[in-house]
Amino acid sequence: MELDGRVVVVTGGTRGVGAGIARAFLAAGARVVVCARRPPDRPVAEGGRTADHHPVDLRDGDAVRELFDTVARQYGRLDCLVNNAGGTPYRPLDEGGPERHARVLELNLLAPMTASLAAHPHLRAARGSVVMVGSVSGTRPSPGTAAYGAAKAGLENLARSMAVEWAPEVRVNTLVLGMVRTELAHLHYGDGAGIAAVGATVPLGRLAEPADVGAAAVFLASDRAGYVSGASLLVHGGGERPAFLDAATANKEA
């Protein structure tokens, strides 16, 4: 098991993409801590092994520092931090006021920075790594989730700066995610038929599963990626099919 004995913290690891990432690390042999304000509805487990849950509000810097000090003391080390916690409701920019958009920025950009800074001394001691969970929303227009897209763009740039400042002891990389099928996917894409229709727009023909994201996170944390730092790994099934391909009429018969 390629990560046997390693210690990994996954923020927002109690459900959805985060739980998929945590399960992938468990399958790879790591000891996994998932942190969120509330405990999971059911234990995050894989292969007979279960992640530990530590409650924390990632917006509370003192609590976050205490969390990582506790993890390092309890497990003796910290090898990887996966900054997964985040998200946003659909909200056009001219609705809700700047305070609501600021909270999206706080969760998706400032909280990963806070967690990374708190984890840094422990990761440095273990020559570990940080994996940021980004989004294609940070690389293209994101109407209806503009603050989220801006935060994810900032997160990717933050990771590249961290990779330079913290080298060679700590590697920092970003997973740039496309659409993922989670237990809440129906809120974004509709019922099964809607999810299938949206998946058909992806070159690989489907939405990602949390396990797909988990496999990529394990790779970036493993020794196989030992020379990979400051990188952005696209996990989006080939991206989004350009609209002009369907709009163009020339050579359709050919």
N, C-alpha and C positions, 0 to 999 in steps of 0.2 A: 504494500500500500504506500503510494508515493509520498504521502504527507504524514506517515505514521509518527505520532508523538508531537506533531506541531500543534500550536494553539492559535485559534482563529476567532476573531470577533466579527460578527455580522450584524450591522445595525439594521433595524427594521426587519429582522430575520424570523419573525413569527408567522408570516403568511406570504402568499404570492411569490414574487421573484425572490425575495429574501429567504423564504423557507426553502425554495428550490436550491439556492446557493448553499445554504446551511446543510441540506441533505447531501449535496455533492461533496462537500468537505468531509462530512461524516463517512461517506462511502470511500473516500481517499485515505481514511485513517486518522484524520485530525480530531483533536478535542475542540469542540465548537461551543462558543457562547453567543447566544442571540440576545440582543437588547432592544427593548421597546418599552413604552410606558405601561402597557398592559401585557399580561401573560398570554401565551397562545391558547386558542380554544382547545387544542389538543397538542401533546408533545411533538416537537419537531424531531423525527427519528428516521434512521435509515440503517438497514443491515444489523438490527439489534442494538444499535447505539443511539443515544439521545443527546441532543444539545441542551446545555444549561441555559436558563433564562435569568437575566439580571435586569430589573426594571431601571429605567433612566429616562429623563427628559433631556434630549440632546441639545436643547436650547439653554440648559443650565450648565455653565462652564465648570463650576465647582463640582457638581454631581458627576459630570463626565470624567474629570480628572480622577475623582475618587473611584469610579468604575474601573478605569484602566489600571490604577494602582492596585486595586483589589484583585483583578484578574491576574496580573503579573505575580502578585504575592501568593495567590491561591494555587496557580498552575506552574509557577516557577519561571515563566517566560511568556512572550507574546510574539508570534511569528507573522501574523497577517491581520490587517484590518480591512474589512470590506465595507465601504461607505455606501450602503444600499438605501437607507431610509430616505424617503422623499415622496413626491407626488403633488398633484394639484387638481382642483376642480376646474371645469370649463368655465371661464369667466372672461368675456371681452374686456379690453383695457379700459373702456369708458364706463364700466360697471363696477360698483363695489368700492371705489376709492383707493388711494395709494396705500393705505394701511393694510388692506387685504393682500395686495400684491407684494407688499414688503414681507408679509408672513411667509409667502411662497418662496421668496428669495432667502429668507432666514433658514427655512427647513432644507432647501435644496442646495445651498451654497455655504452659508455660514456654519450650519451644523456639521457638515463634513470637514470643514476647516478646523472647527473646535475639536472634533474627535481625533483628527489626524495629529494635531499639536499635542493633545493629551497622550496619545499612543506613542509618539515619536521616540522618547527616550527608551522605552521598552523594545520597540522595533529595532532601534539602532543597536541595542545590546545583542539582539538575536540575528542581526543582519537580515531583517525581514522585509516585508513589502506592504504597500497600500494598493488596494484596488478600488478605484472610484467607479460607481455605476452611473454612467452618463446616458444620453439619449440623442437620437437623430433630431429631436426638437432643438437641440443646441447647435445644429449645423445647417438648418434651413428655416424658413419662416414658420412660425408656430402660432397662427391665428387662434384666438380663444384661450391660449395658454402661453401668452407672450412672456410673462414673468418667469414661468417655468423654463421656457426655452432660453431666456437670458441667463438664468441661473446655471443651466446645464452647459452653456457655452463657457461661462466663467469657471465652472468646475473642471472642464477639460484643460483650460489654460492654467488653472491652479495646479493641477496634477503635473503638467509639464515643468512648471517652475519648481515645484517640490522635488521632482526627479533630479533637477540640476543642483539645488541647494543641499539635498540630503544624500546625494551620492558620495562615496560608493557604498555606504552602509545600508541604505534603505532604497529599494526600488519602488517607483510609483507609476502606475499605469491606469488607463481608463477603458472600461467596456462601454461602447456606444451602442445602445440597444434600439432596435426597432420595436414593432408591436409584439407584445407577449400575451399569451393566453393564460390568464390567472382566474381565480374564483370570482373576481370582480369584472372580468372582461365584458360581460353582458351590459354593464353600465356604460361602456364606451362604444361597443360595436353591435349591440342588440342580441337577439337570441341566436340559436345555433346556425340558422340560415344566414343571419347577418355576419356572424363571425366567419363563416365559410366564404361569403362574398368578399369580405375585407381581406381574408387570407389569399384569395385568388389574385389580388392585386400585387402580391409579393412574388418575385421571381421563383422562389422555391415552393410556392403554392400553399403556404400555410403561415399562421402566426407562430412565433417561437414558443416553446414550452419553458417553464422555469428551469427544467433540467438542462436545456441547451445553454442557458446563461450560466448555470452552475458549473458546467464542464469547462467553459471558457475562463471562469474565475479561478478554478483549480489550476488550470494550465498556467495562468499568469503568476500564481503564488508558488508554483513548483520550481524545482531546480532546472527543469527543461527550459524555462523562460529566464534563466539566470543572467542573460545578457540583454534582456528586454526591459527597458525603462524609459519613461517619457513617451510611451506609445499609446495609440488609440486603436483598440481592436473592435472592428465593426461586427456586431452580432445582429444582423438585420435581414438575413435571408436573401441578400442580393440587392436590398434597397427598395426603392419605390419605382414602379414602372412609369417612365416618363409619359405624361398625358399626350404629348404630340404623336406618339406611336399609334394611339387609337384615333386621333383626330386627323392624321394624314390620310390622303386618299391615293397618292401615287404608289404604284407597284403593289397594291394590295392583292391583286390577282396572282402576281408572281410569287 
